[in-house]
Amino acid sequence: MTRAPADKHRAAGVVRVATLTARADEMPALIRAAQANAAEARSQPGCLTADVCTVPDDPDRLIVLSRWETPDDLSAFLGWHEGVAHELISQASSVKPQAVHYRLA
């Protein structure tokens, strides 16, 4: 079933905040991998936004914020993401990525 593209201005049902930490001298590779993952997320049904952010007071850390229409949309994406994308991320990460999912009130 094909769905219409998500309305980027619509309120999200869930927000995912992932924290990534680079290995020594691997920040450029981690940024590339995170940006590729965010681009893939934006192409998935239900993804409203996905952005990679640097952390001003921690040059070895990235935050990836994504907004999803529903928890089910996020779960469907994570089925792919955690199997394939984490391989790319883990090559440049010093620790396993941490993620928290927030439902909007």
C-alpha positions as a Markdown table, in Angstrom:
| # | Residue | x | y | z |
|---|---|---|---|---|
| 1 | Met | 0.0 | 0.0 | 0.0 |
| 2 | Thr | 1.4 | 3.4 | -1.0 |
| 3 | Arg | 0.8 | 6.3 | 1.4 |
| 4 | Ala | 0.9 | 10.0 | 0.6 |
| 5 | Pro | 4.1 | 11.7 | 1.7 |
| 6 | Ala | 4.1 | 12.8 | 5.3 |
| 7 | Asp | 3.1 | 16.4 | 6.0 |
| 8 | Lys | 6.4 | 17.8 | 7.5 |
| 9 | His | 4.4 | 20.5 | 9.4 |
| 10 | Arg | 2.2 | 18.0 | 11.2 |
| 11 | Ala | 2.8 | 17.3 | 14.8 |
| 12 | Ala | 4.8 | 14.1 | 15.4 |
| 13 | Gly | 3.4 | 11.2 | 17.3 |
| 14 | Val | 6.9 | 10.2 | 18.5 |
| 15 | Val | 10.3 | 11.8 | 18.5 |
| 16 | Arg | 13.5 | 9.7 | 18.5 |
| 17 | Val | 16.7 | 11.2 | 20.0 |
| 18 | Ala | 19.8 | 9.1 | 19.3 |
| 19 | Thr | 23.2 | 9.9 | 20.7 |
| 20 | Leu | 26.3 | 8.8 | 18.8 |
| 21 | Thr | 29.9 | 9.0 | 20.0 |
| 22 | Ala | 32.8 | 8.9 | 17.6 |
| 23 | Arg | 36.0 | 6.9 | 17.9 |
| 24 | Ala | 39.2 | 8.9 | 17.9 |
| 25 | Asp | 39.6 | 10.7 | 14.5 |
| 26 | Glu | 36.4 | 9.1 | 13.2 |
| 27 | Met | 34.0 | 12.0 | 13.5 |
| 28 | Pro | 33.9 | 12.7 | 9.7 |
| 29 | Ala | 33.1 | 9.0 | 9.0 |
| 30 | Leu | 30.4 | 9.1 | 11.8 |
| 31 | Ile | 28.8 | 12.2 | 10.3 |
| 32 | Arg | 28.7 | 10.6 | 6.9 |
| 33 | Ala | 27.1 | 7.5 | 8.2 |
| 34 | Ala | 24.6 | 9.4 | 10.3 |
| 35 | Gln | 23.7 | 11.7 | 7.4 |
| 36 | Ala | 23.1 | 8.6 | 5.2 |
| 37 | Asn | 20.9 | 7.0 | 7.8 |
| 38 | Ala | 19.0 | 10.3 | 8.3 |
| 39 | Ala | 18.4 | 10.5 | 4.5 |
| 40 | Glu | 17.1 | 7.0 | 4.4 |
| 41 | Ala | 14.8 | 7.7 | 7.4 |
| 42 | Arg | 13.4 | 10.8 | 5.6 |
| 43 | Ser | 12.5 | 8.6 | 2.6 |
| 44 | Gln | 10.5 | 6.2 | 4.8 |
| 45 | Pro | 6.7 | 6.3 | 5.3 |
| 46 | Gly | 5.8 | 8.4 | 8.4 |
| 47 | Cys | 9.1 | 10.2 | 8.8 |
| 48 | Leu | 8.5 | 13.9 | 9.2 |
| 49 | Thr | 12.1 | 15.0 | 9.7 |
| 50 | Ala | 15.5 | 13.4 | 10.5 |
| 51 | Asp | 18.4 | 15.7 | 11.3 |
| 52 | Val | 22.1 | 15.1 | 12.4 |
| 53 | Cys | 23.3 | 17.7 | 15.0 |
| 54 | Thr | 26.7 | 18.3 | 16.4 |
| 55 | Val | 27.1 | 18.9 | 20.2 |
| 56 | Pro | 28.9 | 22.2 | 20.8 |
| 57 | Asp | 30.5 | 21.2 | 24.1 |
| 58 | Asp | 31.4 | 17.6 | 23.0 |
| 59 | Pro | 33.2 | 17.4 | 19.7 |
| 60 | Asp | 33.1 | 13.6 | 19.7 |
| 61 | Arg | 29.3 | 13.4 | 20.0 |
| 62 | Leu | 26.4 | 13.7 | 17.5 |
| 63 | Ile | 22.6 | 13.8 | 18.2 |
| 64 | Val | 20.2 | 12.5 | 15.6 |
| 65 | Leu | 16.7 | 13.8 | 15.9 |
| 66 | Ser | 13.8 | 12.2 | 14.0 |
| 67 | Arg | 10.1 | 12.9 | 14.1 |
| 68 | Trp | 7.6 | 10.2 | 13.2 |
| 69 | Glu | 3.8 | 10.3 | 12.5 |
| 70 | Thr | 3.2 | 7.1 | 14.6 |
| 71 | Pro | 5.2 | 4.7 | 16.8 |
| 72 | Asp | 4.4 | 2.0 | 14.2 |
| 73 | Asp | 6.1 | 4.0 | 11.5 |
| 74 | Leu | 9.2 | 4.3 | 13.7 |
| 75 | Ser | 9.2 | 0.6 | 14.5 |
| 76 | Ala | 9.0 | -0.3 | 10.8 |
| 77 | Phe | 12.0 | 1.9 | 10.1 |
| 78 | Leu | 14.0 | 0.5 | 13.1 |
| 79 | Gly | 13.6 | -3.0 | 11.7 |
| 80 | Trp | 15.8 | -2.0 | 8.8 |
| 81 | His | 17.9 | 0.6 | 10.7 |
| 82 | Glu | 19.1 | -1.6 | 13.5 |
| 83 | Gly | 20.1 | -4.4 | 11.2 |
| 84 | Val | 21.9 | -2.6 | 8.4 |
| 85 | Ala | 22.5 | 1.0 | 9.4 |
| 86 | His | 24.1 | 0.3 | 12.8 |
| 87 | Glu | 26.8 | -1.6 | 11.0 |
| 88 | Leu | 27.9 | 1.6 | 9.3 |
| 89 | Ile | 27.6 | 3.6 | 12.5 |
| 90 | Ser | 29.4 | 1.1 | 14.7 |
| 91 | Gln | 32.5 | 1.2 | 12.5 |
| 92 | Ala | 33.0 | 4.9 | 13.5 |
| 93 | Ser | 31.5 | 4.8 | 17.0 |
| 94 | Ser | 33.3 | 4.2 | 20.3 |
| 95 | Val | 30.2 | 3.0 | 22.1 |
| 96 | Lys | 26.8 | 1.6 | 21.1 |
| 97 | Pro | 24.4 | 4.3 | 20.0 |
| 98 | Gln | 21.9 | 5.3 | 22.7 |
| 99 | Ala | 18.3 | 6.2 | 21.7 |
| 100 | Val | 15.2 | 7.4 | 23.5 |
| 101 | His | 11.7 | 7.6 | 22.0 |
| 102 | Tyr | 9.4 | 10.3 | 23.3 |
| 103 | Arg | 5.6 | 10.3 | 22.6 |
| 104 | Leu | 4.2 | 13.8 | 22.3 |
| 105 | Ala | 1.7 | 14.8 | 25.0 |
